[in-house]
Amino acid sequence: MKNSRIKLSKFIGTLAIVLALVATTNLNAQGPPGGETDTQDVPLDGGLIALVIGAAAYGVKKLRDKRQ
């Protein structure tokens, strides 16, 4: 039972990291109202990926501390 929990925990952690990297690579800020397309979109990928990975690592640490 304990071994399966560890495997599930590792799988969920790995899945969260992969999804964080995949889902945040092509995000752009919303454009101006009125449909003006002459401005450039603002990418939100660099710092957002680091924030999501840091939050996931913090969550895993808290879960491990709670078990002990």
C-alpha positions as CSV (number, residue, x, y, z in Angstrom):
1,M,0.0,0.0,0.0
2,K,2.8,2.4,0.9
3,N,4.8,1.6,-2.2
4,S,1.8,2.3,-4.4
5,R,1.3,5.7,-2.7
6,I,4.9,6.6,-3.4
7,K,4.6,5.6,-7.1
8,L,1.3,7.6,-7.4
9,S,2.9,10.6,-5.7
10,K,5.9,10.5,-8.1
11,F,3.6,10.1,-11.1
12,I,1.4,13.0,-10.1
13,G,4.5,15.2,-9.4
14,T,6.0,14.3,-12.8
15,L,2.7,14.9,-14.5
16,A,2.3,18.3,-12.8
17,I,5.8,19.4,-13.9
18,V,5.2,18.3,-17.5
19,L,1.8,20.0,-17.7
20,A,3.3,23.2,-16.2
21,L,6.0,23.3,-18.9
22,V,3.6,22.4,-21.8
23,A,0.7,24.6,-20.8
24,T,2.6,27.8,-20.2
25,T,4.8,28.0,-23.2
26,N,2.5,29.9,-25.6
27,L,0.5,32.1,-23.4
28,N,0.0,35.7,-24.4
29,A,-1.7,38.7,-22.7
30,Q,-5.0,39.9,-24.0
31,G,-4.9,42.4,-26.8
32,P,-6.4,45.9,-26.7
33,P,-10.2,46.3,-27.0
34,G,-11.7,47.0,-30.4
35,G,-9.7,44.4,-32.3
36,E,-6.7,46.6,-33.1
37,T,-4.0,44.1,-34.2
38,D,-1.1,46.5,-34.9
39,T,0.3,46.0,-31.4
40,Q,2.4,43.0,-30.4
41,D,1.2,40.4,-27.8
42,V,3.0,40.2,-24.5
43,P,4.5,36.7,-23.8
44,L,3.9,35.4,-20.2
45,D,6.0,32.3,-20.4
46,G,9.4,32.9,-18.7
47,G,8.6,33.9,-15.2
48,L,5.3,32.0,-15.1
49,I,7.0,28.7,-15.7
50,A,9.4,29.3,-12.8
51,L,6.5,30.3,-10.6
52,V,4.5,27.2,-11.4
53,I,7.5,24.9,-10.8
54,G,8.3,26.6,-7.5
55,A,4.7,26.3,-6.4
56,A,4.6,22.6,-7.3
57,A,7.9,22.0,-5.4
58,Y,6.6,23.8,-2.4
59,G,3.4,21.8,-2.4
60,V,5.4,18.5,-2.6
61,K,7.6,19.6,0.3
62,K,4.5,20.4,2.4
63,L,2.9,17.1,1.6
64,R,6.1,15.2,2.6
65,D,6.4,17.2,5.8
66,K,2.8,16.4,6.7
67,R,3.4,12.7,6.3
68,Q,6.2,12.7,8.8
